[in-house]
Amino acid sequence: MQLPDAIGYLAALLTTCSFVPQAWLTLRTRDVSGISLGMYSVFTLGVALWLVYGWLTAAWPVVFANAITLALASFILVMKLRFR
């Protein structure tokens, strides 16, 4: 693995993991009052577009990061819609 790819995968791992505490807290407490519906809607769409971009350009760190981030952000968004 080349250094730029390793850096990309590490960045993907760290930024993606940053969503885990919010997802876990939301699942555990069902409290979504502090979550912005607008922000998560736009963010989730943006992540989906980054995923498509990564796939089309074969930028695998981008695909890796955004596939997992899309799942986590979508989960939080669904929880926001369900428990508001």
C-alpha positions in Angstrom: 0.0 0.0 0.0 1.3 3.4 -0.9 1.7 6.2 1.7 -1.1 8.4 0.2 -3.5 5.5 0.3 -2.6 4.6 3.9 -3.1 8.2 4.9 -6.5 8.2 3.1 -7.6 5.1 4.8 -6.5 6.4 8.2 -8.3 9.6 7.7 -11.4 7.7 6.6 -11.3 5.5 9.7 -10.9 8.4 12.1 -13.6 10.7 10.5 -16.0 7.8 10.1 -15.6 6.7 13.7 -16.5 10.2 14.9 -20.2 9.3 14.1 -20.2 6.2 16.3 -20.7 8.1 19.6 -23.7 10.1 18.3 -25.3 7.0 16.8 -24.8 5.0 20.0 -26.1 7.8 22.2 -29.1 8.2 20.0 -29.8 4.5 20.0 -29.5 4.2 23.7 -31.4 7.3 24.8 -33.8 7.9 21.8 -33.1 11.6 22.4 -32.9 13.4 19.1 -33.8 16.9 20.3 -30.2 18.2 19.8 -30.0 16.9 16.2 -30.7 19.2 13.3 -33.0 17.5 10.7 -31.8 19.9 8.0 -28.1 19.4 8.7 -28.4 15.6 8.8 -30.5 15.6 5.6 -28.1 17.7 3.6 -25.1 16.0 5.1 -26.4 12.5 4.3 -27.1 13.5 0.7 -23.6 15.0 0.5 -22.0 11.7 1.8 -24.0 9.7 -0.7 -22.7 11.9 -3.5 -19.1 11.5 -2.2 -19.7 7.8 -2.2 -20.8 7.9 -5.9 -17.8 10.1 -6.8 -15.4 7.7 -5.1 -16.9 4.8 -6.9 -16.8 6.5 -10.3 -13.2 7.6 -9.9 -12.0 4.4 -8.1 -10.9 6.4 -5.1 -11.2 3.5 -2.6 -10.5 5.5 0.6 -13.3 7.8 -0.4 -15.6 4.8 -1.0 -14.6 3.1 2.2 -15.2 6.2 4.4 -18.4 7.3 2.8 -20.0 3.9 2.7 -19.7 3.6 6.5 -20.4 7.2 7.1 -23.6 7.0 5.0 -24.8 4.0 7.0 -24.2 5.9 10.3 -25.6 9.2 9.2 -28.6 7.5 7.7 -29.2 5.7 10.9 -29.1 8.9 12.9 -31.4 10.6 10.3 -33.9 7.8 10.5 -33.8 8.0 14.3 -34.4 11.7 14.1 -37.4 11.2 11.9 -38.7 8.3 14.1 -38.3 9.9 17.5 -39.0 13.6 17.0 
